[in-house]
Amino acid sequence: MNLKRVLVVIIGIICHFGTSAQKSQDAWCGTTELDKINKSRDPNYEIFRNAQDRAVLNGSYDLKTGGLIQIPVVVHVIYRLDAQNISDEQIQSQIDALNKDYRANNWDTMLVPSVWKHLIADCEIEFVLANRDVNGKIHSGITRTQTSVVDICKLGGDVYYNSIKGGHDIWDRNSYLNFWVCELEGSLYGFSTLPGAAKESDGIVIDWESFGTIGTAKYPSDKGRTCTHEVGHWLNLKHIFGTSVCGDDMVPDTPLQEKENYGCPSFPKISSMCGNGPDGDMFMNYMDYTQDKCMYMFTKGQKTRMLSTLLGARASLASSKGYNGVNSVVRPSFSIGPNPANLALIVNSDQAEEINTIRLFSISGQEVYSSAGRIPKDSHSIDLRDVDNGIYILGISTPSGTYSEKIIVQHD
Ligand SMILES: [Zn+2]
């Protein structure tokens, strides 16, 4: 074998392993696989699922009666190593991220290409840690279980939701959205049951390094969007790419796309096989496989499908006893980003809401920017070139109150 041939073989081997490593690294959602397993276990499951799809397509639910729905959440932390016993703050950061994404309050909606901006949905769904357990007793909405079982959260396994085997029993799925946070095998970040699954396991499993936005959350799944994606499944959304080439997600306002997208594509990314030009794939949709920082929208059609679930298979959540109190997220009429920010921070204001002042403070309270007296009507840019790296508080004062948000300044 001459040298050139040897090189070709070596490069071939590198490319082969390179590709499979990349593929397995990015195939991070196990929901389709779990769906297949559940179908093989229970013939009635598939019958129920098909009936649900027909009901949504037939418009069987009166969505006008919906309004804002608040879902009580319980998080079961199951840890083998101390580091996996994630903090209360990290858990709250995930709840906060879900609330931003499901109310379209996330700053990065401003990155949605203009052709799809009119499709961005405020899903009118909010999440709150339960403050009552299944017996009506006051509770934090967080359970913690130490285990010695390796691979406790195996996809299709039955240990994580079984207290006797070392996991933690589900809290009644009719009153709570159950998360199990634990160590997932291989490249998986998370998986969810779809409506109709067995009542003992009906919830979402997320890897301890893909939950929340602080602490152990690790790039590229460090913006809480594994949960946003999996909750979409739990509310009956399919992947935007369907289950076959140019597959259908049964949502009318999402384009067909040839297959899943990984990483962070550039717009437009056209699937010529499905004829989806000139705009191409909606790869920034939460139900694709892109990185956390590159997914930032649900469509109105996806909202319809999720609300149908909350009026159908998961209707009992509306009368859950898992949470007492009012904790509605105030939806500001402006978006702020990017966050982290480098050269500039942009505040986009709704025409309806007037802004009096925008101020930026360091964590020690020192004002580093004030806009007083010069607020343009709809978009305002704050020059950050002379602001040091660090954490800051942005305060926006409006006639109806003051809104503040934590901003990270990070110069490249
Ligand atoms: Zn998925």
Residues whose N, C-alpha, C, O or C-beta is under 5 A from the ligand:
A	BS01	ZN	C29 T31
